Amino acid sequence: MLADIVSGTDRPLVIEPMRRKHLTHVEAIEQTSYVRGWSHRLFLSELDQVREGTRWYGVSRRGRRVIGYGGLLFTSDEAHVTNIAVALDHRRRGVGAALMHRLAHVAIDHGCEAWTLEVRATSTGAQHLYRTFGFVPAGVRQHYYENAVDAIVMWCHGIQTLEYADLLAAIDVSE
Ligand SMILES: CC(C)(COP(=O)(O)OP(=O)(O)OC[C@H]1O[C@@H](n2cnc3c(N)ncnc32)[C@H](O)[C@@H]1OP(=O)(O)O)[C@@H](O)C(=O)NCCC(=O)NCCS
């Protein structure tokens, strides 16, 4: 369809490490995804920490267009999802799931035993996505976002196990 060609949805989904050259697209998605998105300076700082081995960031793209991104922070044997977002016009097409799939494998390859994240109590769609990847709610940080919206803390343990490999293998990703 012409609409698919224009939007790039006819192209294969590629996930690759985030580079500075991606930031224009990444920051545009960030600003439309969050009330108070990360600044350019914060993205640069995070990419600096990739070089130091304490972070990993990836972008998903179709053709040249970056349509999503996500990242991890590593602490001892845990990984923390710092951010994940998909361009508005590419949502509900499996891009977020493909990013989570890649993040899971990055965390496993890094030797992590568990991964965790915070999600807005109001973001039920994102919570559903995370449950698919084995995350369960473990607590609430009250008024965490904009001093108003609660964060639900979610954890997923045992990511080095065969059971978790089976769970990942069963998730259909279009990557
Ligand atoms: C959360 C987000 C990354 C999901 O990306 P996405 O590419 O739309 O997600 P997917 O298409 O891979 O969704 C996979 C599954 O997650 C669930 N899901 C995702 N978004 C959903 C929504 N808005 N409502 C209900 N379920 C949703 C569904 O089960 C979906 O499968 P389905 O489409 O077959 O029903 C995206 O909505 C986003 O960028 N939101 C703004 C930023 C944000 O809130 N990030 C999370 C911070 S914690």
PDBQT file of the ligand as one rigid body, heavy atoms in Angstrom, charges set to zero:
ROOT
HETATM    1  C1  LIG A 201       4.647   1.523  25.681  1.00  0.00    +0.000 C 
HETATM    2  C2  LIG A 201       5.071   1.574  24.207  1.00  0.00    +0.000 C 
HETATM    3  C3  LIG A 201       6.595   1.612  24.143  1.00  0.00    +0.000 C 
HETATM    4  C4  LIG A 201       4.556   0.296  23.509  1.00  0.00    +0.000 C 
HETATM    5  O1  LIG A 201       5.064   0.291  22.182  1.00  0.00    +0.000 OA
HETATM    6  P1  LIG A 201       4.245  -0.422  20.975  1.00  0.00    +0.000 P 
HETATM    7  O2  LIG A 201       5.187  -0.548  19.842  1.00  0.00    +0.000 OA
HETATM    8  O3  LIG A 201       2.964   0.278  20.745  1.00  0.00    +0.000 OA
HETATM    9  O4  LIG A 201       3.949  -1.845  21.628  1.00  0.00    +0.000 OA
HETATM   10  P2  LIG A 201       3.612  -3.191  20.834  1.00  0.00    +0.000 P 
HETATM   11  O5  LIG A 201       2.882  -2.908  19.577  1.00  0.00    +0.000 OA
HETATM   12  O6  LIG A 201       4.866  -3.986  20.727  1.00  0.00    +0.000 OA
HETATM   13  O7  LIG A 201       2.627  -3.871  21.884  1.00  0.00    +0.000 OA
HETATM   14  C5  LIG A 201       2.813  -5.168  22.325  1.00  0.00    +0.000 C 
HETATM   15  C6  LIG A 201       1.663  -5.528  23.246  1.00  0.00    +0.000 C 
HETATM   16  O8  LIG A 201       1.676  -4.687  24.419  1.00  0.00    +0.000 OA
HETATM   17  C7  LIG A 201       0.330  -4.320  24.760  1.00  0.00    +0.000 C 
HETATM   18  N1  LIG A 201       0.130  -2.893  24.517  1.00  0.00    +0.000 N 
HETATM   19  C8  LIG A 201       1.045  -2.010  24.047  1.00  0.00    +0.000 A 
HETATM   20  N2  LIG A 201       0.515  -0.774  24.006  1.00  0.00    +0.000 NA
HETATM   21  C9  LIG A 201      -0.777  -0.888  24.436  1.00  0.00    +0.000 A 
HETATM   22  C10 LIG A 201      -1.842   0.037  24.622  1.00  0.00    +0.000 A 
HETATM   23  N3  LIG A 201      -1.697   1.348  24.350  1.00  0.00    +0.000 N 
HETATM   24  N4  LIG A 201      -3.006  -0.418  25.111  1.00  0.00    +0.000 NA
HETATM   25  C11 LIG A 201      -3.183  -1.720  25.375  1.00  0.00    +0.000 A 
HETATM   26  N5  LIG A 201      -2.210  -2.676  25.212  1.00  0.00    +0.000 NA
HETATM   27  C12 LIG A 201      -1.022  -2.252  24.756  1.00  0.00    +0.000 A 
HETATM   28  C13 LIG A 201      -0.563  -5.142  23.863  1.00  0.00    +0.000 C 
HETATM   29  O9  LIG A 201      -0.768  -6.380  24.493  1.00  0.00    +0.000 OA
HETATM   30  C14 LIG A 201       0.307  -5.300  22.638  1.00  0.00    +0.000 C 
HETATM   31  O10 LIG A 201      -0.030  -6.417  21.858  1.00  0.00    +0.000 OA
HETATM   32  P3  LIG A 201      -1.221  -6.286  20.771  1.00  0.00    +0.000 P 
HETATM   33  O11 LIG A 201      -1.017  -5.013  20.003  1.00  0.00    +0.000 OA
HETATM   34  O12 LIG A 201      -1.046  -7.533  19.941  1.00  0.00    +0.000 OA
HETATM   35  O13 LIG A 201      -2.485  -6.272  21.570  1.00  0.00    +0.000 OA
HETATM   36  C15 LIG A 201       4.433   2.788  23.488  1.00  0.00    +0.000 C 
HETATM   37  O14 LIG A 201       3.047   2.811  23.739  1.00  0.00    +0.000 OA
HETATM   38  C16 LIG A 201       5.014   4.135  23.900  1.00  0.00    +0.000 C 
HETATM   39  O15 LIG A 201       6.004   4.588  23.341  1.00  0.00    +0.000 OA
HETATM   40  N6  LIG A 201       4.386   4.800  24.886  1.00  0.00    +0.000 N 
HETATM   41  C17 LIG A 201       4.866   6.115  25.327  1.00  0.00    +0.000 C 
HETATM   42  C18 LIG A 201       6.125   6.019  26.120  1.00  0.00    +0.000 C 
HETATM   43  C19 LIG A 201       5.931   5.140  27.329  1.00  0.00    +0.000 C 
HETATM   44  O16 LIG A 201       4.966   5.256  28.063  1.00  0.00    +0.000 OA
HETATM   45  N7  LIG A 201       6.914   4.255  27.558  1.00  0.00    +0.000 N 
HETATM   46  C20 LIG A 201       6.885   3.356  28.682  1.00  0.00    +0.000 C 
HETATM   47  C21 LIG A 201       7.554   3.999  29.839  1.00  0.00    +0.000 C 
HETATM   48  S1  LIG A 201       7.480   2.932  31.263  1.00  0.00    +0.000 SA
ENDROOT
TORSDOF 0
